[in-house]
Amino acid sequence: MTESERSTAVVAAVWIGSLLLFALPAFLATVHLVDAVLGFTNLSVPPAGWLLVNAVAFLVAVQTATEIAAWRLHGGGWFRRGGRRLRAVRIAVATGICVGALTLIALATIWLVAAVATAETGGVFVAGVALAFVMAFGASAVLTGRAFLRGYRADGRLGGRPD
């Protein structure tokens, strides 16, 4: 395998991993956010409108997974793209993703402990699969955070990975 093929394989693996771990939660969060806003404002959306909501949520989910893959691959260099406003948006989104990931991991762990404590035999299998997902999600969050920290330069500015 040449260096170019290896690099392409790594990028593809990181992007697919981000899709598997972050796209579904981003999709569900977007749909539930729209549903909560509509419920709060007492508005309703026709069924065709939900198709548009789902399409937008899908695009948000894929873009979120792509940005996380870029973050994982390039560390802090991920923030250098675009102007000041775009960087501020990226930092806000990254902060939201980290807080959301930690919240999801904490809630899923609490739910799993409660499920295992009260589960029958079939419930233990479901809880085990869910625990494996939570562990994979947590490992990915830790690796993403480490990539971000590696991106800081010694002078405190954001930069690419140290060579």
N, C-alpha and C positions, 0 to 999 in steps of 0.2 A: 504494500500500500504506500503510495507516494505521500509526501507531506501535504500536498493540496487535497488529496482524497481524505486523509486523516482529519484535516482541518474542517472539511465539509461535513464529515461524519460527526465530529464533535459538535459543530453548530446545529446540525439536524437533531442530534440527541438532546441537546440542551433545550432547543425550541419545542420538541415533542414532549419532553418532561415538563416544561412550563405549561404547555397546553393541557396536559393531563392533570397537573396539580392546581393550576390557578384559573383556567378558563371556566370550568364549571362553577366554582364559587363566585367568580366575577359575573357570570351570566345570571346566576340566581340572585345575587345581591342587587344587580341592576333591575331585574324584573320586580323584586320585592320592594325596592326603593320607589319605583314608579307606582306600584300598587298601594304603598303606604301614603304617598303624596296624594294619589287620587282619593283614597279613603279619608284622608285628613281634610281635603277640600270638598268632599261630597260630590265629586265628579264621576262620571262613568265613561267607559270607553267601549265602543261597539266591538264585536268580535274581529272585524277587519283591522281595527286600530291595534288590537293586541298582536296581530301579525307584524305590524310596524314596530311595536315595542320589542317584540322578540328579535326582530332583525337588527334593531339598534343594539340590543343587549348582546347579541352574537358578535357584532362588530367591536363593541367595547371589550368583550371577553377575549377575542383574538388579539386585539391591540394590547391589552393588559399583559397577556401571556408573552407577546413579542417583546414588549418593553422589559419584562422581568428577565427574559432570555438574554437581552442585550446587557442588562445590568449584571447578570451572572457571568457573561463572557468578557465584559470590558471593565468591570468594577466601576470606580468613580468616573471614568472616562465617558460613561453613559450620559452623565449630566452635561457634558460640554457641548452637545449638539444643540443648535438653535440659539435664539436670542435669550435675553434676560427673563422675559415673561415665560417663555417656554421652559426654561430651566426651573423657574419658581413653580410652575405647574407640575413638572416632573418630580421635584422634591416633595411637594404636597401629596401627590399621588403615591409616591414611594412610602412616605410616612403613613398614609392611610392604609396602604397594603400591609405594612409591617404591623400596625396596630390591629387591623382586622385579622391578620394571620394569627397573632398571639391570642386575640380574643377567641377566635375559632378553635384554636388548639386547647385553650383552657376550658371552654364550654364543652367541647367534644370529650375531653378527658373526664370532666365531672359527670357527663352523661354516661360514659362507658363504665365508670366505677359504679354508678347507680344501676346500670343495666346488668352488669355482671353480678352484683350483689343480689338482685331480685330475679335473675334469669333462670329459665329451665335449660335443658340441654341444647335446644336449637338456638336459643338466645345467646348462649355463650359463643357459638360459631359466628353469629352476626356481629357480636361485640368484638371478637378477635379480628375479623376482617376490618371493622371500623377502626380498631386500634392500630392495625397495620397502616391504614390510610393516614391516620393522625401522625404516626411516627414518620412516614414518608414526607408528609407535609411539613412537619417540624424540622426534619433534616434539611429539606430544601430551603426553608426559611433561614436556618443557621448558615448554610452555604452561601445564600444570597447576601446575608448580612456581612459575612466575612469578605466576600468579593467587594462589597461597598467599602469596608474599612481598608482593604488593600489599595483602594483607589485614591486615598488621601495621600498627599505629598507631605514631606517633613515640615514644610512651611505652612501647613494647614489648608492649602488650596486643593481643590479637586483636580485630579489628573488621571491618567491611564495607569495601568498596572506597572509597577516598577520593573524595569528590565534587568 
